[in-house]
Amino acid sequence: MADIDLPADLIELERAAWTEIQAGALTVETALAVHQGVTEYAAREDVEASRLEVETLLKRIVRHPQPDADAA
């Protein structure tokens, strides 16, 4: 996978969607905002990753966070 540096606002959108999903209350507006954010980010000229790669990384970051390496 390409080296992708996701913007904080996109991560926050996915966190909001994940919270809604877990509560069984995902709205169309939230899902659409995430989808549009991922699509727009992947379409940028300086991003060398597909929309699928961006979305996969975003979900991994939010749904399966890595333990903080500095906390060890």
PyMOL commands that place a pseudoatom at each C-alpha (Angstrom):
pseudoatom trace, name=CA, resn=MET, resi=1, chain=A, elem=C, hetatm=0, pos=[0.000, 0.000, 0.000]
pseudoatom trace, name=CA, resn=ALA, resi=2, chain=A, elem=C, hetatm=0, pos=[1.232, 3.491, -0.764]
pseudoatom trace, name=CA, resn=ASP, resi=3, chain=A, elem=C, hetatm=0, pos=[2.449, 5.688, 2.063]
pseudoatom trace, name=CA, resn=ILE, resi=4, chain=A, elem=C, hetatm=0, pos=[-0.718, 7.606, 2.923]
pseudoatom trace, name=CA, resn=ASP, resi=5, chain=A, elem=C, hetatm=0, pos=[-0.893, 10.507, 5.390]
pseudoatom trace, name=CA, resn=LEU, resi=6, chain=A, elem=C, hetatm=0, pos=[-4.588, 10.939, 6.130]
pseudoatom trace, name=CA, resn=PRO, resi=7, chain=A, elem=C, hetatm=0, pos=[-5.823, 14.353, 7.270]
pseudoatom trace, name=CA, resn=ALA, resi=8, chain=A, elem=C, hetatm=0, pos=[-7.223, 14.658, 10.789]
pseudoatom trace, name=CA, resn=ASP, resi=9, chain=A, elem=C, hetatm=0, pos=[-10.625, 15.862, 9.570]
pseudoatom trace, name=CA, resn=LEU, resi=10, chain=A, elem=C, hetatm=0, pos=[-11.092, 12.708, 7.492]
pseudoatom trace, name=CA, resn=ILE, resi=11, chain=A, elem=C, hetatm=0, pos=[-10.162, 10.530, 10.467]
pseudoatom trace, name=CA, resn=GLU, resi=12, chain=A, elem=C, hetatm=0, pos=[-12.672, 12.413, 12.629]
pseudoatom trace, name=CA, resn=LEU, resi=13, chain=A, elem=C, hetatm=0, pos=[-15.412, 11.873, 10.020]
pseudoatom trace, name=CA, resn=GLU, resi=14, chain=A, elem=C, hetatm=0, pos=[-14.719, 8.128, 10.077]
pseudoatom trace, name=CA, resn=ARG, resi=15, chain=A, elem=C, hetatm=0, pos=[-14.717, 8.135, 13.895]
pseudoatom trace, name=CA, resn=ALA, resi=16, chain=A, elem=C, hetatm=0, pos=[-18.142, 9.771, 13.854]
pseudoatom trace, name=CA, resn=ALA, resi=17, chain=A, elem=C, hetatm=0, pos=[-19.400, 7.176, 11.372]
pseudoatom trace, name=CA, resn=TRP, resi=18, chain=A, elem=C, hetatm=0, pos=[-17.944, 4.306, 13.419]
pseudoatom trace, name=CA, resn=THR, resi=19, chain=A, elem=C, hetatm=0, pos=[-19.608, 5.640, 16.569]
pseudoatom trace, name=CA, resn=GLU, resi=20, chain=A, elem=C, hetatm=0, pos=[-22.933, 5.822, 14.747]
pseudoatom trace, name=CA, resn=ILE, resi=21, chain=A, elem=C, hetatm=0, pos=[-22.457, 2.312, 13.321]
pseudoatom trace, name=CA, resn=GLN, resi=22, chain=A, elem=C, hetatm=0, pos=[-21.769, 0.877, 16.764]
pseudoatom trace, name=CA, resn=ALA, resi=23, chain=A, elem=C, hetatm=0, pos=[-24.897, 2.581, 18.091]
pseudoatom trace, name=CA, resn=GLY, resi=24, chain=A, elem=C, hetatm=0, pos=[-26.971, 1.282, 15.170]
pseudoatom trace, name=CA, resn=ALA, resi=25, chain=A, elem=C, hetatm=0, pos=[-27.673, 4.834, 14.105]
pseudoatom trace, name=CA, resn=LEU, resi=26, chain=A, elem=C, hetatm=0, pos=[-25.540, 5.567, 11.038]
pseudoatom trace, name=CA, resn=THR, resi=27, chain=A, elem=C, hetatm=0, pos=[-27.102, 8.403, 9.078]
pseudoatom trace, name=CA, resn=VAL, resi=28, chain=A, elem=C, hetatm=0, pos=[-26.972, 8.858, 5.330]
pseudoatom trace, name=CA, resn=GLU, resi=29, chain=A, elem=C, hetatm=0, pos=[-25.408, 12.270, 5.893]
pseudoatom trace, name=CA, resn=THR, resi=30, chain=A, elem=C, hetatm=0, pos=[-22.502, 10.852, 7.901]
pseudoatom trace, name=CA, resn=ALA, resi=31, chain=A, elem=C, hetatm=0, pos=[-21.911, 7.962, 5.501]
pseudoatom trace, name=CA, resn=LEU, resi=32, chain=A, elem=C, hetatm=0, pos=[-21.994, 10.337, 2.536]
pseudoatom trace, name=CA, resn=ALA, resi=33, chain=A, elem=C, hetatm=0, pos=[-19.582, 12.763, 4.205]
pseudoatom trace, name=CA, resn=VAL, resi=34, chain=A, elem=C, hetatm=0, pos=[-17.051, 9.975, 4.758]
pseudoatom trace, name=CA, resn=HIS, resi=35, chain=A, elem=C, hetatm=0, pos=[-17.473, 8.662, 1.225]
pseudoatom trace, name=CA, resn=GLN, resi=36, chain=A, elem=C, hetatm=0, pos=[-17.044, 12.112, -0.295]
pseudoatom trace, name=CA, resn=GLY, resi=37, chain=A, elem=C, hetatm=0, pos=[-14.041, 12.845, 1.908]
pseudoatom trace, name=CA, resn=VAL, resi=38, chain=A, elem=C, hetatm=0, pos=[-12.318, 9.606, 0.910]
pseudoatom trace, name=CA, resn=THR, resi=39, chain=A, elem=C, hetatm=0, pos=[-13.086, 10.139, -2.777]
pseudoatom trace, name=CA, resn=GLU, resi=40, chain=A, elem=C, hetatm=0, pos=[-11.844, 13.736, -2.763]
pseudoatom trace, name=CA, resn=TYR, resi=41, chain=A, elem=C, hetatm=0, pos=[-8.688, 12.832, -0.851]
pseudoatom trace, name=CA, resn=ALA, resi=42, chain=A, elem=C, hetatm=0, pos=[-7.849, 9.945, -3.180]
pseudoatom trace, name=CA, resn=ALA, resi=43, chain=A, elem=C, hetatm=0, pos=[-8.398, 12.191, -6.218]
pseudoatom trace, name=CA, resn=ARG, resi=44, chain=A, elem=C, hetatm=0, pos=[-5.775, 14.720, -5.129]
pseudoatom trace, name=CA, resn=GLU, resi=45, chain=A, elem=C, hetatm=0, pos=[-2.767, 14.891, -7.408]
pseudoatom trace, name=CA, resn=ASP, resi=46, chain=A, elem=C, hetatm=0, pos=[-0.291, 14.350, -4.567]
pseudoatom trace, name=CA, resn=VAL, resi=47, chain=A, elem=C, hetatm=0, pos=[-1.971, 11.117, -3.369]
pseudoatom trace, name=CA, resn=GLU, resi=48, chain=A, elem=C, hetatm=0, pos=[-0.638, 7.955, -4.965]
pseudoatom trace, name=CA, resn=ALA, resi=49, chain=A, elem=C, hetatm=0, pos=[-3.318, 5.611, -3.661]
pseudoatom trace, name=CA, resn=SER, resi=50, chain=A, elem=C, hetatm=0, pos=[-6.668, 4.392, -4.867]
pseudoatom trace, name=CA, resn=ARG, resi=51, chain=A, elem=C, hetatm=0, pos=[-9.911, 5.289, -3.166]
pseudoatom trace, name=CA, resn=LEU, resi=52, chain=A, elem=C, hetatm=0, pos=[-10.076, 1.710, -1.876]
pseudoatom trace, name=CA, resn=GLU, resi=53, chain=A, elem=C, hetatm=0, pos=[-6.586, 1.941, -0.347]
pseudoatom trace, name=CA, resn=VAL, resi=54, chain=A, elem=C, hetatm=0, pos=[-7.478, 5.230, 1.349]
pseudoatom trace, name=CA, resn=GLU, resi=55, chain=A, elem=C, hetatm=0, pos=[-10.742, 3.846, 2.703]
pseudoatom trace, name=CA, resn=THR, resi=56, chain=A, elem=C, hetatm=0, pos=[-9.092, 0.640, 3.918]
pseudoatom trace, name=CA, resn=LEU, resi=57, chain=A, elem=C, hetatm=0, pos=[-6.386, 2.536, 5.793]
pseudoatom trace, name=CA, resn=LEU, resi=58, chain=A, elem=C, hetatm=0, pos=[-8.930, 4.951, 7.259]
pseudoatom trace, name=CA, resn=LYS, resi=59, chain=A, elem=C, hetatm=0, pos=[-11.062, 2.113, 8.613]
pseudoatom trace, name=CA, resn=ARG, resi=60, chain=A, elem=C, hetatm=0, pos=[-7.992, 0.333, 9.990]
pseudoatom trace, name=CA, resn=ILE, resi=61, chain=A, elem=C, hetatm=0, pos=[-6.840, 3.479, 11.819]
pseudoatom trace, name=CA, resn=VAL, resi=62, chain=A, elem=C, hetatm=0, pos=[-10.256, 4.111, 13.377]
pseudoatom trace, name=CA, resn=ARG, resi=63, chain=A, elem=C, hetatm=0, pos=[-11.515, 0.584, 14.009]
pseudoatom trace, name=CA, resn=HIS, resi=64, chain=A, elem=C, hetatm=0, pos=[-8.240, -1.146, 14.912]
pseudoatom trace, name=CA, resn=PRO, resi=65, chain=A, elem=C, hetatm=0, pos=[-5.967, 1.507, 16.446]
pseudoatom trace, name=CA, resn=GLN, resi=66, chain=A, elem=C, hetatm=0, pos=[-2.401, 0.505, 17.207]
pseudoatom trace, name=CA, resn=PRO, resi=67, chain=A, elem=C, hetatm=0, pos=[-1.188, 0.896, 20.788]
pseudoatom trace, name=CA, resn=ASP, resi=68, chain=A, elem=C, hetatm=0, pos=[0.830, 4.045, 21.314]
pseudoatom trace, name=CA, resn=ALA, resi=69, chain=A, elem=C, hetatm=0, pos=[4.493, 3.048, 20.864]
pseudoatom trace, name=CA, resn=ASP, resi=70, chain=A, elem=C, hetatm=0, pos=[5.620, 5.805, 23.243]
pseudoatom trace, name=CA, resn=ALA, resi=71, chain=A, elem=C, hetatm=0, pos=[3.452, 4.427, 26.052]
pseudoatom trace, name=CA, resn=ALA, resi=72, chain=A, elem=C, hetatm=0, pos=[5.619, 1.304, 26.438]
for i in range(1, 72): cmd.bond("trace and resi %d" % i, "trace and resi %d" % (i + 1))
show_as sticks, trace
zoom trace
